[in-house]
Amino acid sequence: MQVWGKILGAFFGFLLGGPFGLLLGLFLGHKFDKARSIVYQRRSFAGFGGNQASSAERQAEFFHAGFAVMGHVAKAKGRVTEDEIRVASDIMDRMGLHGESRRQAQNAFRDGKEDGFPLQEILGKVRVGFAGRADLVQFFLELQIQAAFADGSLHPSERQLLHVIARSLGFSERQLEQRLRMQEAAFRFQQGSFNQQQGGFQQAPTKDQLTDAYEVLGVKDTATSQELKRAYRKQMNEHHPDKLAAKGLPPEMMELAKQKTQELQAAYDLIRKEKGFK
């Protein structure tokens, strides 16, 4: 977050014009800070995916873009509330971010909240920079969906913005709506008796939880054992942490991928046990 323009503007404005000068200097300093923030964002992504970018640089850019776009989604309802900030903090906690990496995530989140945030430019560079790595781009989209759904509901303005993000990343409306249904089911699945830390259910699942388990895997509850296996293998292949890491997933985000595979495994095991699949 840029603040020096406000500080200096207010200081010199007060010296030259008293209280009125302070207010004018604060206003001009705010405009200067916003302009600097936009320039910084554009420079940060100027080499996104370029031939000269190292693997570590690409990972850092992906990390920054992920949290910056998350901040932009959080502002979709008009202003960022304490709930949106808590959601972002919860995701950072799930990733195990501390120290410098957490500070970088927080700064990126703030960048996304700024007026004039270059959303389309950044999304275009994510898509081009990771062309041929569809699973990684899908992870980026799912990160935004998880953040939007983390409070248990999806505001119409958030849904509309997610459609913009999905389209810019190369996903169809149908693909996004399917991911939204899967994430909504995953949210309910996690809120049930499924324990993320222990990777299983602590008590007998309900009929609704069984229905959510099918939705988590992206299949109907009428799916055959073969259809279930294919869906499970496909989802595990797309979200496997080692595969995503090989394609450039930042190490700070690996924990989310691990948690997703635990969730997929639990959903698959639940259906197999309840339906008697082998």
C-alpha positions as CSV (number, residue, x, y, z in Angstrom):
1,M,0.0,0.0,0.0
2,Q,1.4,3.4,-1.0
3,V,1.2,6.0,1.8
4,W,4.2,8.3,1.5
5,G,2.4,10.6,-0.9
6,K,-0.3,11.3,1.7
7,I,2.2,11.8,4.5
8,L,4.4,14.2,2.5
9,G,1.5,16.0,0.9
10,A,-0.2,16.6,4.3
11,F,3.1,17.7,5.9
12,F,4.1,20.3,3.3
13,G,0.5,21.3,2.7
14,F,0.2,22.2,6.4
15,L,3.4,24.1,6.4
16,L,2.4,26.2,3.4
17,G,-1.3,26.6,4.0
18,G,-2.3,25.5,7.5
19,P,-5.3,23.2,8.0
20,F,-6.7,23.9,4.5
21,G,-3.3,23.2,3.0
22,L,-3.1,20.0,5.0
23,L,-6.4,18.8,3.5
24,L,-5.4,19.8,0.0
25,G,-2.0,18.1,0.4
26,L,-3.6,15.0,1.7
27,F,-5.9,14.8,-1.3
28,L,-3.1,15.4,-3.8
29,G,-0.9,12.9,-2.0
30,H,-3.7,10.3,-2.2
31,K,-3.9,10.8,-6.0
32,F,-0.1,10.5,-6.2
33,D,-0.1,7.2,-4.2
34,K,-2.9,5.7,-6.4
35,A,-0.9,6.5,-9.5
36,R,2.2,5.0,-8.1
37,S,0.3,1.9,-7.0
38,I,-1.0,1.3,-10.6
39,V,2.5,1.8,-12.0
40,Y,3.9,-0.6,-9.5
41,Q,1.3,-3.2,-10.4
42,R,2.0,-2.9,-14.1
43,R,5.7,-3.2,-13.6
44,S,5.2,-6.2,-11.4
45,F,3.5,-8.0,-14.2
46,A,5.5,-6.5,-17.1
47,G,7.6,-9.6,-17.5
48,F,4.9,-12.1,-16.4
49,G,5.6,-15.4,-18.3
50,G,8.3,-13.8,-20.4
51,N,11.2,-15.9,-21.6
52,Q,13.6,-14.2,-19.3
53,A,11.5,-14.9,-16.2
54,S,12.9,-17.6,-13.9
55,S,10.8,-20.3,-12.3
56,A,11.0,-18.5,-8.9
57,E,10.0,-15.2,-10.5
58,R,7.0,-16.8,-12.2
59,Q,5.9,-18.4,-8.9
60,A,6.2,-15.0,-7.2
61,E,4.1,-13.4,-9.9
62,F,1.5,-16.1,-9.7
63,F,1.4,-15.7,-5.9
64,H,1.0,-11.9,-6.1
65,A,-1.6,-12.1,-8.9
66,G,-3.6,-14.7,-6.9
67,F,-4.0,-12.5,-3.8
68,A,-4.3,-9.3,-5.7
69,V,-7.3,-10.6,-7.7
70,M,-8.7,-12.0,-4.5
71,G,-8.6,-8.5,-3.1
72,H,-10.4,-7.2,-6.1
73,V,-13.1,-9.9,-5.7
74,A,-13.5,-8.9,-2.1
75,K,-14.3,-5.4,-3.2
76,A,-17.0,-6.6,-5.6
77,K,-19.8,-5.7,-3.2
78,G,-18.7,-2.1,-3.1
79,R,-16.2,-2.1,-0.2
80,V,-14.1,-4.6,1.7
81,T,-15.7,-5.5,5.0
82,E,-14.1,-7.2,8.0
83,D,-15.6,-10.5,6.8
84,E,-13.7,-10.3,3.5
85,I,-10.5,-9.5,5.4
86,R,-11.1,-12.4,7.7
87,V,-11.7,-14.7,4.8
88,A,-8.3,-13.6,3.2
89,S,-6.6,-14.2,6.6
90,D,-8.2,-17.6,6.9
91,I,-6.8,-18.6,3.5
92,M,-3.4,-17.4,4.5
93,D,-3.7,-19.5,7.7
94,R,-4.7,-22.6,5.6
95,M,-1.6,-22.0,3.5
96,G,0.5,-21.6,6.6
97,L,1.8,-18.2,5.6
98,H,3.9,-16.4,8.2
99,G,6.4,-13.6,8.2
100,E,7.5,-12.2,4.9
101,S,5.3,-14.4,2.7
102,R,2.2,-13.4,4.7
103,R,3.2,-9.7,4.4
104,Q,3.5,-10.1,0.6
105,A,0.1,-11.8,0.5
106,Q,-1.4,-8.9,2.5
107,N,0.2,-6.3,0.3
108,A,-1.0,-8.0,-2.9
109,F,-4.6,-8.2,-1.4
110,R,-4.4,-4.5,-0.7
111,D,-3.2,-3.8,-4.3
112,G,-6.3,-5.5,-5.6
113,K,-8.6,-3.3,-3.6
114,E,-7.2,-0.1,-5.2
115,D,-9.2,1.9,-7.6
116,G,-7.9,1.4,-11.2
117,F,-6.6,-2.1,-10.5
118,P,-5.7,-3.5,-13.9
119,L,-7.7,-6.7,-13.6
120,Q,-7.9,-7.6,-17.3
121,E,-4.2,-6.9,-17.9
122,I,-3.2,-9.2,-15.0
123,L,-5.6,-12.0,-15.9
124,G,-4.4,-11.9,-19.5
125,K,-0.8,-12.2,-18.4
126,V,-1.7,-15.1,-16.1
127,R,-3.4,-16.9,-19.0
128,V,-0.5,-16.2,-21.4
129,G,2.3,-16.7,-18.9
130,F,0.9,-20.2,-18.0
131,A,-0.3,-21.2,-21.4
132,G,-0.3,-25.0,-21.7
133,R,-0.6,-25.4,-17.9
134,A,-4.4,-25.6,-17.7
135,D,-4.4,-27.2,-14.3
136,L,-2.5,-24.3,-12.8
137,V,-4.8,-21.7,-14.4
138,Q,-7.7,-23.7,-13.1
139,F,-6.1,-23.6,-9.6
140,F,-6.0,-19.8,-9.9
141,L,-9.7,-19.6,-10.8
142,E,-10.6,-22.0,-8.0
143,L,-8.6,-19.9,-5.5
144,Q,-10.9,-17.0,-6.3
145,I,-14.0,-19.1,-6.0
146,Q,-12.9,-20.5,-2.6
147,A,-12.3,-17.0,-1.4
148,A,-15.7,-15.8,-2.6
149,F,-17.4,-18.8,-1.0
150,A,-15.5,-18.8,2.2
151,D,-18.2,-16.9,4.1
152,G,-20.8,-19.5,3.0
153,S,-22.6,-17.4,0.4
154,L,-22.0,-15.9,-3.0
155,H,-23.1,-12.3,-3.6
156,P,-24.5,-11.6,-7.2
157,S,-21.7,-9.0,-7.8
158,E,-19.1,-11.6,-6.8
159,R,-20.7,-14.2,-9.2
160,Q,-20.7,-11.6,-12.0
161,L,-17.0,-10.8,-11.4
162,L,-16.1,-14.5,-11.2
163,H,-17.7,-14.9,-14.7
164,V,-15.4,-12.0,-15.9
165,I,-12.4,-13.7,-14.4
166,A,-13.2,-17.1,-15.8
167,R,-13.9,-15.8,-19.3
168,S,-10.6,-13.9,-19.2
169,L,-8.7,-17.1,-18.2
170,G,-10.3,-19.1,-21.0
171,F,-13.1,-20.9,-19.2
172,S,-16.7,-21.1,-20.5
173,E,-19.8,-20.1,-18.5
174,R,-20.7,-23.7,-18.2
175,Q,-17.3,-24.6,-16.8
176,L,-17.5,-21.8,-14.2
177,E,-21.0,-22.7,-13.1
178,Q,-19.9,-26.3,-12.6
179,R,-16.9,-25.2,-10.5
180,L,-19.3,-23.0,-8.4
181,R,-21.6,-25.9,-7.7
182,M,-18.6,-28.1,-6.8
183,Q,-17.2,-25.4,-4.4
184,E,-20.6,-24.8,-2.8
185,A,-20.9,-28.6,-2.2
186,A,-17.3,-28.6,-0.9
187,F,-18.1,-25.8,1.6
188,R,-21.0,-27.8,3.0
189,F,-18.9,-31.0,2.9
190,Q,-16.3,-29.3,5.0
191,Q,-18.9,-27.9,7.5
192,G,-20.3,-31.4,8.1
193,S,-18.7,-34.2,10.1
194,F,-15.7,-34.4,7.7
195,N,-12.5,-33.5,9.5
196,Q,-10.0,-31.8,7.3
197,Q,-7.1,-32.4,9.6
198,Q,-7.8,-36.1,10.1
199,G,-9.0,-36.7,6.6
200,G,-12.2,-38.5,7.4
201,F,-15.6,-38.5,9.0
202,Q,-16.0,-38.4,12.7
203,Q,-19.6,-39.8,12.6
204,A,-22.0,-41.4,10.1
205,P,-22.6,-39.1,7.2
206,T,-26.1,-37.9,6.3
207,K,-27.9,-38.2,3.0
208,D,-27.1,-34.5,2.2
209,Q,-23.4,-35.1,2.8
210,L,-23.4,-38.1,0.5
211,T,-25.1,-35.9,-2.2
212,D,-22.4,-33.2,-1.6
213,A,-19.7,-35.8,-1.9
214,Y,-20.9,-36.7,-5.5
215,E,-21.0,-33.0,-6.3
216,V,-17.4,-32.5,-5.0
217,L,-16.3,-35.1,-7.5
218,G,-18.4,-33.5,-10.2
219,V,-20.7,-36.4,-10.9
220,K,-24.4,-37.2,-10.4
221,D,-25.6,-39.4,-7.6
222,T,-26.7,-41.9,-10.3
223,A,-23.1,-42.4,-11.4
224,T,-21.9,-46.0,-11.8
225,S,-18.8,-47.2,-10.1
226,Q,-16.8,-46.8,-13.3
227,E,-18.0,-43.2,-13.8
228,L,-17.1,-42.5,-10.2
229,K,-13.6,-43.8,-10.6
230,R,-13.0,-41.8,-13.8
231,A,-14.2,-38.6,-12.1
232,Y,-12.1,-39.3,-9.0
233,R,-9.0,-40.0,-11.1
234,K,-9.6,-36.9,-13.2
235,Q,-10.0,-34.6,-10.2
236,M,-7.0,-36.1,-8.4
237,N,-4.9,-35.7,-11.5
238,E,-5.9,-32.0,-11.9
239,H,-5.2,-31.2,-8.2
240,H,-2.3,-33.4,-7.3
241,P,0.2,-31.2,-5.4
242,D,3.4,-32.7,-7.1
243,K,1.9,-32.2,-10.6
244,L,0.9,-28.6,-9.8
245,A,4.3,-27.9,-8.3
246,A,6.1,-29.2,-11.4
247,K,4.0,-26.8,-13.5
248,G,4.9,-23.8,-11.3
249,L,2.6,-23.7,-8.3
250,P,4.2,-21.5,-5.7
251,P,5.4,-23.6,-2.7
252,E,3.4,-21.2,-0.4
253,M,0.2,-22.5,-2.1
254,M,1.0,-26.2,-1.9
255,E,-0.9,-26.7,1.3
256,L,-4.2,-25.7,-0.4
257,A,-3.6,-28.3,-3.1
258,K,-2.9,-31.0,-0.4
259,Q,-6.1,-30.1,1.4
260,K,-8.1,-30.4,-1.9
261,T,-6.8,-33.9,-2.6
262,Q,-7.7,-34.9,1.0
263,E,-11.2,-33.6,0.4
264,L,-11.5,-35.5,-2.9
265,Q,-10.2,-38.7,-1.3
266,A,-12.7,-38.4,1.6
267,A,-15.6,-37.8,-0.8
268,Y,-14.6,-40.8,-2.9
269,D,-14.1,-43.1,0.1
270,L,-17.5,-42.0,1.5
271,I,-19.4,-42.9,-1.7
272,R,-17.6,-46.2,-2.1
273,K,-18.4,-47.2,1.5
274,E,-22.0,-46.1,1.3
275,K,-22.7,-47.6,-2.1
276,G,-20.5,-50.7,-1.7
277,F,-18.2,-49.8,-4.6
278,K,-14.8,-51.5,-4.7
